[in-house]
């Protein structure tokens, strides 16, 4: 360090603020605290970092559990919907088959009825 | 207690009250050397400690505390200068050349240098205060001010040569010779 820098260092030595500095500061802090009630998130923000780190695994566990529960619920809903669609399709197919069978029975019936009339006429 | 910041580095975080007692002179001196206005420097220091109280939970260590205090004080000092148009009473170029400087005593020289520092441009002034008041290395100053190390070194070198040119020219030959030994060295 050059002599000039040493002079500069001496000139820029630390100085003390006024004697009542701390007192005034704490008065201002009290004033501020009285004016604004502390909210829950502000209380959490004031917690020591160690406490926050200690609570972090618990928060992660809660998030994971609730996430898993929500996912399971969602999966069940999807499976239920799928089963419903399959049931509706099966009913539709069954209904179509029944209609086709009914149509065939009707056709056979209508073919048999004129033959029966001819037979009766022949007998008479 | 003048260099308390260095002593508490890497130590556990003190209580808020201890932190105020330990660092109030550091915070006040940065503000005072920057603003050259006692009441504004006190007001700024109080604001810094109020902010510290609000953010107390987010601080991790004593080292982090000192870093935070220096950074916030520096930024707020610059903000105060810009928002309130606080200007130094004299500028380096316009500074009068008092005849009493011819017989400048050491304490007067210190006082003169202090006033001249307050006339430097903002960034140079803050770099000089951090370098010579806080005894910080350029890389530490760069971290606090959010600048490149080379920019900090340039700022310090420019400020030093400006201050030296203005001061040495006004001294008695013997004093000037003493101050001019090994000129131009700015870092450790």
HADDOCK unambig.tbl for C-alpha pairs under 7 A between the chains (distance, minus, plus):
assign (segid A and resid 1 and name CA) (segid B and resid 188 and name CA) 6.14 0.50 0.50
assign (segid A and resid 2 and name CA) (segid B and resid 181 and name CA) 6.78 0.50 0.50
assign (segid A and resid 2 and name CA) (segid B and resid 182 and name CA) 5.85 0.50 0.50
assign (segid A and resid 2 and name CA) (segid B and resid 183 and name CA) 6.70 0.50 0.50
assign (segid A and resid 2 and name CA) (segid B and resid 185 and name CA) 6.60 0.50 0.50
assign (segid A and resid 3 and name CA) (segid B and resid 178 and name CA) 6.92 0.50 0.50
assign (segid A and resid 3 and name CA) (segid B and resid 179 and name CA) 5.10 0.50 0.50
assign (segid A and resid 3 and name CA) (segid B and resid 181 and name CA) 6.67 0.50 0.50
assign (segid A and resid 4 and name CA) (segid B and resid 179 and name CA) 4.85 0.50 0.50
assign (segid A and resid 4 and name CA) (segid B and resid 180 and name CA) 6.97 0.50 0.50
assign (segid A and resid 7 and name CA) (segid B and resid 110 and name CA) 6.68 0.50 0.50
assign (segid A and resid 8 and name CA) (segid B and resid 113 and name CA) 6.57 0.50 0.50
assign (segid A and resid 8 and name CA) (segid B and resid 132 and name CA) 6.74 0.50 0.50
assign (segid A and resid 9 and name CA) (segid B and resid 132 and name CA) 4.76 0.50 0.50
assign (segid A and resid 9 and name CA) (segid B and resid 133 and name CA) 6.08 0.50 0.50
assign (segid A and resid 10 and name CA) (segid B and resid 110 and name CA) 6.66 0.50 0.50
assign (segid A and resid 11 and name CA) (segid B and resid 110 and name CA) 4.26 0.50 0.50
assign (segid A and resid 11 and name CA) (segid B and resid 111 and name CA) 6.38 0.50 0.50
assign (segid A and resid 11 and name CA) (segid B and resid 113 and name CA) 6.31 0.50 0.50
assign (segid A and resid 11 and name CA) (segid B and resid 114 and name CA) 5.65 0.50 0.50
assign (segid A and resid 12 and name CA) (segid B and resid 114 and name CA) 6.41 0.50 0.50
assign (segid A and resid 12 and name CA) (segid B and resid 129 and name CA) 7.00 0.50 0.50
assign (segid A and resid 12 and name CA) (segid B and resid 132 and name CA) 6.45 0.50 0.50
assign (segid A and resid 12 and name CA) (segid B and resid 133 and name CA) 5.08 0.50 0.50
assign (segid A and resid 13 and name CA) (segid B and resid 133 and name CA) 5.58 0.50 0.50
assign (segid A and resid 14 and name CA) (segid B and resid 2 and name CA) 6.26 0.50 0.50
assign (segid A and resid 14 and name CA) (segid B and resid 25 and name CA) 6.26 0.50 0.50
assign (segid A and resid 14 and name CA) (segid B and resid 26 and name CA) 6.33 0.50 0.50
assign (segid A and resid 14 and name CA) (segid B and resid 29 and name CA) 5.30 0.50 0.50
assign (segid A and resid 14 and name CA) (segid B and resid 133 and name CA) 6.53 0.50 0.50
assign (segid A and resid 15 and name CA) (segid B and resid 25 and name CA) 5.73 0.50 0.50
assign (segid A and resid 15 and name CA) (segid B and resid 29 and name CA) 5.50 0.50 0.50
assign (segid A and resid 16 and name CA) (segid B and resid 25 and name CA) 4.82 0.50 0.50
assign (segid A and resid 17 and name CA) (segid B and resid 25 and name CA) 6.28 0.50 0.50
assign (segid A and resid 17 and name CA) (segid B and resid 28 and name CA) 6.09 0.50 0.50
assign (segid A and resid 17 and name CA) (segid B and resid 42 and name CA) 6.75 0.50 0.50
assign (segid A and resid 25 and name CA) (segid B and resid 46 and name CA) 6.00 0.50 0.50
assign (segid A and resid 29 and name CA) (segid B and resid 50 and name CA) 6.62 0.50 0.50
assign (segid A and resid 45 and name CA) (segid B and resid 57 and name CA) 5.86 0.50 0.50
assign (segid A and resid 46 and name CA) (segid B and resid 55 and name CA) 6.99 0.50 0.50
assign (segid A and resid 46 and name CA) (segid B and resid 56 and name CA) 6.28 0.50 0.50
assign (segid A and resid 46 and name CA) (segid B and resid 57 and name CA) 4.16 0.50 0.50
assign (segid A and resid 47 and name CA) (segid B and resid 57 and name CA) 5.30 0.50 0.50
assign (segid A and resid 48 and name CA) (segid B and resid 57 and name CA) 5.04 0.50 0.50
assign (segid A and resid 49 and name CA) (segid B and resid 57 and name CA) 6.31 0.50 0.50
assign (segid A and resid 49 and name CA) (segid B and resid 58 and name CA) 6.46 0.50 0.50
assign (segid A and resid 49 and name CA) (segid B and resid 60 and name CA) 6.68 0.50 0.50
